[in-house]
Structure formats: C-alpha cells, structure tokens
C-alpha cells in the first residue's frame, strides 16, 4: 500500500514562541483520533519540525489542516498575550 507523507518546518520569531507552540500542539500527537495517519514533531531552536505519514491523501490533508489550524491558533494567542 502506498504511503503519503510530508515534512513541515515552521519558523517562529523566537525560541520561546517555538517552544510554547510545540508544547501546546504536541499534546495532539499519538492520540487515538490518528487512525489513518501518524504525526511526529521535533524542535530545533526557533524551528518546529512536523512530519505526517498517512495511509491515503485524504488522511494526509486532514492531518495537515488540523495541525495548521492548531499552530495558527497558538501563534495568534502568543501575539495577544
């Protein structure tokens, strides 16, 4: 069976913002709702690395959209506070 995957590098203004976003969003990885995809995350200074592996293109798109929304929310909250 063919696998679909992608890697994202998300650059933040500071290491602190990257760490806060990473810690907030990483709570979602490895949860039971990830049935057709698996997501791993890592952090290197002000860059958060996200890797998604999915069983099909729809699952990859769904995971990407979910994580994009979470990181966008995290970034917006950091701007306010």
N, C-alpha and C positions, 0 to 999 in steps of 0.2 A: 504494500500500500504506500502511495506517495505521501510524503510529509511536506508541510508548508511551514516556513519559518521566517522570522525577521529579527533584526537587531536594531535597537534604537540607542542613540547617545543623546541624552538630554543635558544641555549645558545650563547651569544656573549662575547667577551673578556672584554668589559667594558659596564657600564650602558649607557654611551653616544652613543656608537655604536648601542646598542639595541634600544635606543630612536630614533635615526636618521632613522634606518631601519624601525622601527614601524611606524613612522610618514609618511615616504615615501610610504610604501606599504599599509597602512590603507586607503589611498585615493581610493583604488580599491574596498574596501568592500561596499556592499549595492548598487552597481551600477546596471543599467538596464540589463547589459550583464549577470548577475547572475540570470538566469531564472529557472534553474533546481537545483541550489544549493545556499546555503547561508553561508557566512563566517563571523565569528566574531573573533576579536583579542583583546588581553589584554597584558599588560606588567607588569612585576614584577622584578625590578632591572635590571639585565642583561639577563633576560629571556623573550622572546616574546612567548606568547601562542596563537596558531591558532586553531580554531575549524571550521570544514567544515561539513555541513549537506547537503546531496544530495538526489535527488529522485531516482537515479539509480547509478550503479557502474561506468558507463562511465562518468557521470557528476562529480562524486567524483574524478576520475582520472584526468579529465581535470582541475578541480579546483586546485587539489594538484600540478599538473605540472605547472600551471600558477603562483601560489604563490611561489613555489620552485624557479622558474626562477627569479621572482621579488626579492626574498630575496638574491639569489646568485648574481644578478646584483648589488644590494645595497651593499652587503658585498665586492664585487670586487671594487666598486667605493670608498668605505671607505678605502680600502687598498692603493689605488692610491693617494687619497687626504688626 
